[in-house]
């Protein structure tokens, strides 16, 4: 049974970000039945179509030809054609071409039907163990160091969970900048190769994430990365006596944070969480 309701519709069709079985039955049916598939990479999309034995007409629609192709696609839609918009992987328009086309469809009252489906940012967030109640998506970190550092510095006190994309080529430098601009103790999660054979999701303090990446070159020379950064936690004023601070400081110079907190709490009978908050606040200054 056909899923197309009428002609002159732009379908936004998410495709797998790795595992081909993540595509929906509805997406496959739409890809079979539309008049045209506008895709970011014809060769890449053909692999998907061939796997599911789908034959259809494809046209290139990427960042290099987006402006000139917009008018062509709009003309086809106005004539009553149905078009599926797909990116190389994941949900179209998220860091991919298509925004201008969709905006023009709204202006011209051309119907747009979005399908739900894969998105690396949301998939990684769901498994991160970091709060999902409020978050912001920042896309790819800037490739130039100064721009990257400026952006990270501006987000140091962002309270929402932050999601970024980063390439294998810059992951180490970006983690270093996160340490310098946001803090070595901020909890972050790296999600690599989501849904693929070598998928890995790992979270820790930023400085320990850097060490972890450097341990194995496969962690920085292959695949795409999603970086998830825990939001800024505004700590209330912590009133700790000078005596307690002196004890903690002496111990911290020779012991780990965990050991220093444990011993200080035992000596002065103070709640360990208060000491942890004091230590975090001090180290983030």
ROFIVO-13241 format. One line per field, with one value per residue (C-alpha): x, y, z; chain; residue number from 1; residue in one letter. Coordinates in nm, 4 decimals. Last residue first. Example, Ala and Ser with C-alpha at 12.3 -4.5 7.8 and 13.67 -1.06 7.14 Angstrom:
<martors>
px [1.3670 | 1.2300] $
py [-0.1060 | -0.4500] $
pz [0.7140 | 0.7800] $
unit [A | A] $
pos [2 | 1] $
code [s | a] $
</martors>
This chain:
<martors>
px [3.8557 | 3.7460 | 3.9849 | 3.8387 | 3.4768 | 3.5547 | 3.7402 | 3.4649 | 3.1980 | 3.3964 | 3.4384 | 3.0664 | 2.9962 | 3.2256 | 3.0164 | 3.2357 | 3.3526 | 3.6784 | 3.9262 | 3.6998 | 3.5944 | 3.9573 | 4.0618 | 3.7901 | 3.8258 | 4.2031 | 4.1728 | 3.9202 | 4.1156 | 4.4352 | 4.7141 | 5.0293 | 4.9276 | 4.5637 | 4.6510 | 4.7989 | 4.5087 | 4.2448 | 4.3950 | 4.4313 | 4.0741 | 3.9403 | 4.1207 | 4.0097 | 3.6487 | 3.4270 | 3.1360 | 3.0414 | 2.8651 | 2.6230 | 2.7528 | 2.6369 | 2.6745 | 2.7807 | 2.6399 | 2.7973 | 2.9732 | 2.8805 | 3.1264 | 3.0047 | 3.2871 | 3.3399 | 3.5498 | 3.9133 | 4.2438 | 4.1606 | 4.0451 | 4.2215 | 4.5447 | 4.5037 | 4.6291 | 4.5944 | 4.2157 | 4.2251 | 4.4694 | 4.2433 | 3.9364 | 4.1235 | 4.1729 | 3.8052 | 3.6733 | 3.5152 | 3.2793 | 3.3189 | 3.0887 | 3.2368 | 3.1107 | 3.3639 | 3.1084 | 2.8880 | 2.5784 | 2.7708 | 3.1308 | 3.2531 | 3.0663 | 3.2904 | 3.1406 | 3.2391 | 3.2585 | 3.4224 | 3.7348 | 3.9891 | 3.7885 | 3.5847 | 3.8472 | 4.1706 | 4.0236 | 3.7842 | 4.0783 | 4.2742 | 3.9667 | 3.9485 | 4.3144 | 4.2726 | 3.9519 | 4.0816 | 4.1519 | 3.8959 | 3.6181 | 3.4095 | 3.0378 | 2.9143 | 2.6452 | 2.6127 | 2.4126 | 2.2449 | 2.3962 | 2.6204 | 2.8863 | 3.1859 | 2.9912 | 3.1549 | 3.4967 | 3.4104 | 3.3142 | 3.6249 | 3.8442 | 3.6992 | 3.7262 | 4.0893 | 4.1734 | 4.0290 | 3.8151 | 3.5100 | 3.3320 | 3.0759 | 2.7129 | 2.6223 | 2.3238 | 2.1838 | 2.0480 | 1.7810 | 1.6263 | 1.8922 | 2.1273 | 2.4502 | 2.4558 | 2.5696 | 2.3434 | 2.0540 | 2.2970 | 2.4753 | 2.1532 | 2.0410 | 2.3602 | 2.3985 | 2.0483 | 1.8576 | 1.4870 | 1.1566 | 1.0030 | 0.9358 | 0.6468 | 0.6633 | 0.3697 | 0.4400 | 0.2882 | 0.5190 | 0.6867 | 0.7060 | 0.8612 | 1.1186 | 1.2255 | 1.2546 | 1.4806 | 1.6945 | 1.7431 | 1.8297 | 2.2048 | 2.3590 | 2.4489 | 2.1061 | 1.9315 | 1.8672 | 1.8483 | 2.1244 | 2.3712 | 2.4718 | 2.1693 | 1.8226 | 1.5437 | 1.2629 | 1.0726 | 0.7143 | 0.6282 | 0.3181 | 0.4369 | 0.5089 | 0.7374 | 0.9300 | 0.9757 | 1.0913 | 1.3491 | 1.4967 | 1.4944 | 1.6789 | 1.9380 | 2.1202 | 2.1515 | 2.2373 | 2.5124 | 2.8226 | 2.6488 | 2.4880 | 2.1924 | 2.2800 | 1.9857 | 1.8624 | 1.6005 | 1.4739 | 1.5517 | 1.5314 | 1.6786 | 1.7344 | 2.1139 | 2.1065 | 1.9221 | 2.1694 | 2.4755 | 2.3105 | 2.2838 | 2.6615 | 2.7299 | 2.4705 | 2.6054 | 2.3885 | 2.0705 | 1.7601 | 1.5489 | 1.2918 | 0.9430 | 0.8782 | 0.7649 | 1.0661 | 1.2268 | 0.8894 | 0.8553 | 1.2072 | 1.1423 | 0.8169 | 0.9884 | 1.2382 | 1.6165 | 1.8269 | 1.9053 | 2.1772 | 2.3963 | 2.6065 | 2.4284 | 2.1195 | 1.8917 | 1.6512 | 1.3882 | 1.2535 | 0.9656 | 0.8825 | 0.5291 | 0.3746 | 0.1643 | -0.0756 | -0.0885 | 0.2228 | 0.2265 | 0.1347 | 0.0000] $
py [2.9078 | 2.5539 | 2.3911 | 2.5813 | 2.5091 | 2.1414 | 2.1165 | 2.2949 | 2.0761 | 1.7633 | 1.8897 | 1.9502 | 1.6050 | 1.4463 | 1.5753 | 1.7054 | 1.5128 | 1.7075 | 1.4201 | 1.1759 | 1.4302 | 1.5322 | 1.1684 | 1.0924 | 1.4199 | 1.3845 | 1.0194 | 1.0991 | 1.4004 | 1.1956 | 1.2421 | 1.4506 | 1.8110 | 1.7276 | 1.6267 | 1.9663 | 2.1475 | 1.9402 | 2.0078 | 2.3797 | 2.4013 | 2.2301 | 2.4771 | 2.7712 | 2.6735 | 2.5733 | 2.7808 | 2.6791 | 2.9444 | 2.7714 | 2.5854 | 2.6649 | 2.3482 | 2.4160 | 2.1674 | 1.8289 | 1.8153 | 1.5728 | 1.5220 | 1.3257 | 1.1844 | 1.0757 | 0.7806 | 0.6794 | 0.8379 | 0.9431 | 0.6394 | 0.3973 | 0.5636 | 0.4069 | 0.5564 | 0.9147 | 0.9017 | 0.7832 | 1.0547 | 1.3216 | 1.1714 | 1.1854 | 1.5618 | 1.6105 | 1.4146 | 1.0871 | 0.9336 | 0.6671 | 0.5505 | 0.3147 | 0.1947 | -0.0126 | -0.2152 | 0.0849 | 0.2200 | 0.5323 | 0.5400 | 0.7341 | 0.8743 | 1.0817 | 1.1866 | 1.4867 | 1.5620 | 1.8951 | 1.8425 | 1.9828 | 2.2997 | 2.4899 | 2.6865 | 2.4951 | 2.1451 | 2.2055 | 2.3346 | 2.0155 | 1.8124 | 2.0087 | 1.9481 | 1.5737 | 1.5539 | 1.7607 | 1.5095 | 1.2528 | 1.5032 | 1.6700 | 1.7050 | 1.8931 | 1.8501 | 2.0672 | 1.9779 | 2.2948 | 2.5178 | 2.7163 | 2.8645 | 2.7751 | 2.8315 | 3.1601 | 3.0040 | 2.7141 | 2.9521 | 3.1661 | 2.8550 | 2.7205 | 3.0554 | 3.0857 | 2.7279 | 2.7301 | 2.4293 | 2.5585 | 2.2886 | 2.1010 | 2.1359 | 2.3340 | 2.1351 | 2.2566 | 2.0495 | 2.0510 | 1.7380 | 1.5049 | 1.5052 | 1.3152 | 0.9334 | 0.9490 | 0.6837 | 0.9101 | 1.1864 | 0.9646 | 0.8780 | 1.2411 | 1.3758 | 1.0912 | 1.1351 | 0.8369 | 0.8552 | 1.0377 | 1.1302 | 1.4921 | 1.5800 | 1.9193 | 2.0566 | 2.3445 | 2.6635 | 2.8847 | 3.0500 | 2.7174 | 2.5493 | 2.8296 | 2.7620 | 2.3910 | 2.4592 | 2.7052 | 2.4612 | 2.1673 | 2.1155 | 1.9322 | 2.0182 | 1.8825 | 1.9489 | 1.5780 | 1.3289 | 1.0705 | 0.9866 | 1.1200 | 1.3484 | 1.2722 | 1.4875 | 1.2858 | 1.4609 | 1.4287 | 1.6047 | 1.8235 | 2.0929 | 2.3181 | 2.0469 | 2.0266 | 2.4033 | 2.4044 | 2.1372 | 2.3376 | 2.6592 | 2.4984 | 2.3363 | 2.6659 | 2.7486 | 2.3955 | 2.3332 | 2.3298 | 2.2516 | 1.9406 | 1.8304 | 1.5755 | 1.4195 | 1.0631 | 0.8732 | 0.5490 | 0.1802 | 0.0203 | -0.3227 | -0.2600 | -0.2861 | -0.1047 | 0.1886 | 0.2218 | 0.1987 | 0.4420 | 0.6964 | 0.7009 | 0.7360 | 1.0107 | 1.2189 | 1.4929 | 1.3462 | 1.4748 | 1.1661 | 1.2078 | 1.0929 | 0.9439 | 0.5813 | 0.3691 | 0.6230 | 0.6695 | 0.2930 | 0.2670 | 0.5555 | 0.3939 | 0.0629 | 0.2487 | 0.2660 | 0.1403 | -0.1846 | -0.0067 | 0.0293 | 0.3399 | 0.6745 | 0.5216 | 0.7440 | 1.0202 | 1.1183 | 1.4722 | 1.4385 | 1.7350 | 1.7057 | 1.8116 | 1.5044 | 1.3402 | 1.0907 | 0.8888 | 0.5801 | 0.3422 | 0.0000] $
pz [3.9572 | 3.8636 | 4.1159 | 4.4128 | 4.3212 | 4.2713 | 4.6037 | 4.7993 | 4.6416 | 4.7311 | 5.0867 | 5.1242 | 4.9812 | 5.2410 | 5.5327 | 5.8130 | 6.1200 | 6.1439 | 6.1344 | 5.9468 | 5.6852 | 5.6342 | 5.5845 | 5.3259 | 5.1369 | 5.1062 | 4.9997 | 4.7260 | 4.6025 | 4.5789 | 4.8322 | 4.8816 | 4.8215 | 4.8915 | 5.2470 | 5.3306 | 5.1602 | 5.3424 | 5.6832 | 5.6107 | 5.4794 | 5.7927 | 6.0191 | 5.8076 | 5.8727 | 5.5844 | 5.4641 | 5.1128 | 4.9120 | 4.6810 | 4.3804 | 4.0303 | 3.8298 | 3.4719 | 3.2236 | 3.1552 | 2.8218 | 2.5436 | 2.2601 | 1.9575 | 1.7515 | 1.3923 | 1.2853 | 1.3020 | 1.3992 | 1.7543 | 1.9494 | 1.7143 | 1.8273 | 2.1713 | 2.4973 | 2.3694 | 2.3924 | 2.7556 | 2.8580 | 2.7080 | 2.8743 | 3.2056 | 3.1695 | 3.0771 | 3.3741 | 3.2673 | 3.0140 | 2.7474 | 2.4703 | 2.2106 | 1.8751 | 1.6805 | 1.4830 | 1.4068 | 1.5841 | 1.7046 | 1.5779 | 1.8789 | 2.1794 | 2.4070 | 2.7382 | 2.9489 | 3.3201 | 3.3985 | 3.6097 | 3.3634 | 3.3173 | 3.0593 | 2.8664 | 2.9240 | 2.9538 | 2.6640 | 2.4598 | 2.5254 | 2.4280 | 2.1029 | 2.0231 | 2.0732 | 1.8669 | 1.5763 | 1.2992 | 1.4171 | 1.3535 | 1.6211 | 1.6854 | 1.9904 | 2.2558 | 2.5670 | 2.8798 | 3.0035 | 3.2704 | 3.0347 | 3.2631 | 3.0468 | 2.7250 | 2.6268 | 2.6914 | 2.4614 | 2.1801 | 2.2191 | 2.2327 | 1.9085 | 1.7325 | 1.8434 | 1.7481 | 1.3982 | 1.3075 | 1.4926 | 1.6994 | 1.4936 | 1.5994 | 1.9120 | 2.0374 | 2.3668 | 2.6543 | 2.9228 | 3.0752 | 2.9327 | 3.2323 | 3.1672 | 3.1682 | 2.8081 | 2.6546 | 2.5510 | 2.4589 | 2.2059 | 2.0222 | 2.0366 | 1.8795 | 1.6297 | 1.4850 | 1.3474 | 1.2650 | 1.2685 | 0.9326 | 0.8399 | 0.6056 | 0.4360 | 0.2352 | 0.0009 | 0.1401 | -0.0706 | 0.2305 | 0.4139 | 0.1098 | 0.0917 | 0.4516 | 0.3739 | 0.0762 | 0.2720 | 0.5600 | 0.3355 | 0.3560 | 0.6563 | 1.0161 | 1.1153 | 0.7803 | 0.7131 | 1.0024 | 1.0007 | 0.7270 | 0.3861 | 0.3928 | 0.2569 | 0.1105 | -0.0478 | -0.3277 | -0.4472 | -0.7716 | -0.8010 | -1.0414 | -0.7423 | -0.6027 | -0.9305 | -0.9413 | -0.5771 | -0.6572 | -0.9435 | -0.7379 | -0.4492 | -0.6783 | -0.7428 | -0.3727 | -0.2595 | -0.5154 | -0.2964 | 0.0334 | -0.1162 | -0.3272 | -0.5964 | -0.7749 | -0.7498 | -0.9508 | -0.7986 | -0.7644 | -0.4204 | -0.3552 | 0.0185 | -0.0095 | -0.3450 | -0.1919 | 0.0939 | -0.1300 | -0.3715 | -0.0913 | -0.0473 | -0.4206 | -0.4578 | -0.1690 | -0.0189 | -0.1594 | -0.3333 | -0.4056 | -0.6841 | -0.7810 | -0.4400 | -0.4110 | -0.3182 | -0.0845 | 0.0889 | 0.1436 | 0.2832 | 0.5237 | 0.6412 | 0.7087 | 0.9271 | 0.8816 | 1.1724 | 0.9895 | 0.7917 | 1.1014 | 1.0620 | 1.0782 | 0.9159 | 0.7027 | 0.8034 | 0.5424 | 0.5170 | 0.2699 | 0.0458 | -0.0887 | -0.4184 | -0.4800 | -0.2396 | 0.0428 | -0.0335 | 0.1878 | -0.0935 | 0.0000] $
unit [A | A | A | A | A | A | A | A | A | A | A | A | A | A | A | A | A | A | A | A | A | A | A | A | A | A | A | A | A | A | A | A | A | A | A | A | A | A | A | A | A | A | A | A | A | A | A | A | A | A | A | A | A | A | A | A | A | A | A | A | A | A | A | A | A | A | A | A | A | A | A | A | A | A | A | A | A | A | A | A | A | A | A | A | A | A | A | A | A | A | A | A | A | A | A | A | A | A | A | A | A | A | A | A | A | A | A | A | A | A | A | A | A | A | A | A | A | A | A | A | A | A | A | A | A | A | A | A | A | A | A | A | A | A | A | A | A | A | A | A | A | A | A | A | A | A | A | A | A | A | A | A | A | A | A | A | A | A | A | A | A | A | A | A | A | A | A | A | A | A | A | A | A | A | A | A | A | A | A | A | A | A | A | A | A | A | A | A | A | A | A | A | A | A | A | A | A | A | A | A | A | A | A | A | A | A | A | A | A | A | A | A | A | A | A | A | A | A | A | A | A | A | A | A | A | A | A | A | A | A | A | A | A | A | A | A | A | A | A | A | A | A | A | A | A | A | A | A | A | A | A | A | A | A | A | A | A | A | A | A | A | A | A | A | A | A | A | A | A | A | A | A | A | A | A | A | A | A | A | A | A | A | A | A | A] $
pos [285 | 284 | 283 | 282 | 281 | 280 | 279 | 278 | 277 | 276 | 275 | 274 | 273 | 272 | 271 | 270 | 269 | 268 | 267 | 266 | 265 | 264 | 263 | 262 | 261 | 260 | 259 | 258 | 257 | 256 | 255 | 254 | 253 | 252 | 251 | 250 | 249 | 248 | 247 | 246 | 245 | 244 | 243 | 242 | 241 | 240 | 239 | 238 | 237 | 236 | 235 | 234 | 233 | 232 | 231 | 230 | 229 | 228 | 227 | 226 | 225 | 224 | 223 | 222 | 221 | 220 | 219 | 218 | 217 | 216 | 215 | 214 | 213 | 212 | 211 | 210 | 209 | 208 | 207 | 206 | 205 | 204 | 203 | 202 | 201 | 200 | 199 | 198 | 197 | 196 | 195 | 194 | 193 | 192 | 191 | 190 | 189 | 188 | 187 | 186 | 185 | 184 | 183 | 182 | 181 | 180 | 179 | 178 | 177 | 176 | 175 | 174 | 173 | 172 | 171 | 170 | 169 | 168 | 167 | 166 | 165 | 164 | 163 | 162 | 161 | 160 | 159 | 158 | 157 | 156 | 155 | 154 | 153 | 152 | 151 | 150 | 149 | 148 | 147 | 146 | 145 | 144 | 143 | 142 | 141 | 140 | 139 | 138 | 137 | 136 | 135 | 134 | 133 | 132 | 131 | 130 | 129 | 128 | 127 | 126 | 125 | 124 | 123 | 122 | 121 | 120 | 119 | 118 | 117 | 116 | 115 | 114 | 113 | 112 | 111 | 110 | 109 | 108 | 107 | 106 | 105 | 104 | 103 | 102 | 101 | 100 | 99 | 98 | 97 | 96 | 95 | 94 | 93 | 92 | 91 | 90 | 89 | 88 | 87 | 86 | 85 | 84 | 83 | 82 | 81 | 80 | 79 | 78 | 77 | 76 | 75 | 74 | 73 | 72 | 71 | 70 | 69 | 68 | 67 | 66 | 65 | 64 | 63 | 62 | 61 | 60 | 59 | 58 | 57 | 56 | 55 | 54 | 53 | 52 | 51 | 50 | 49 | 48 | 47 | 46 | 45 | 44 | 43 | 42 | 41 | 40 | 39 | 38 | 37 | 36 | 35 | 34 | 33 | 32 | 31 | 30 | 29 | 28 | 27 | 26 | 25 | 24 | 23 | 22 | 21 | 20 | 19 | 18 | 17 | 16 | 15 | 14 | 13 | 12 | 11 | 10 | 9 | 8 | 7 | 6 | 5 | 4 | 3 | 2 | 1] $
code [x | x | x | x | x | x | x | x | x | x | x | x | x | x | x | x | x | x | x | x | x | x | x | x | x | x | x | x | x | x | x | x | x | x | x | x | x | x | x | x | x | x | x | x | x | x | x | x | x | x | x | x | x | x | x | x | x | x | x | x | x | x | x | x | x | x | x | x | x | x | x | x | x | x | x | x | x | x | x | x | x | x | x | x | x | x | x | x | x | x | x | x | x | x | x | x | x | x | x | x | x | x | x | x | x | x | x | x | x | x | x | x | x | x | x | x | x | x | x | x | x | x | x | x | x | x | x | x | x | x | x | x | x | x | x | x | x | x | x | x | x | x | x | x | x | x | x | x | x | x | x | x | x | x | x | x | x | x | x | x | x | x | x | x | x | x | x | x | x | x | x | x | x | x | x | x | x | x | x | x | x | x | x | x | x | x | x | x | x | x | x | x | x | x | x | x | x | x | x | x | x | x | x | x | x | x | x | x | x | x | x | x | x | x | x | x | x | x | x | x | x | x | x | x | x | x | x | x | x | x | x | x | x | x | x | x | x | x | x | x | x | x | x | x | x | x | x | x | x | x | x | x | x | x | x | x | x | x | x | x | x | x | x | x | x | x | x | x | x | x | x | x | x | x | x | x | x | x | x | x | x | x | x | x | x] $
</martors>
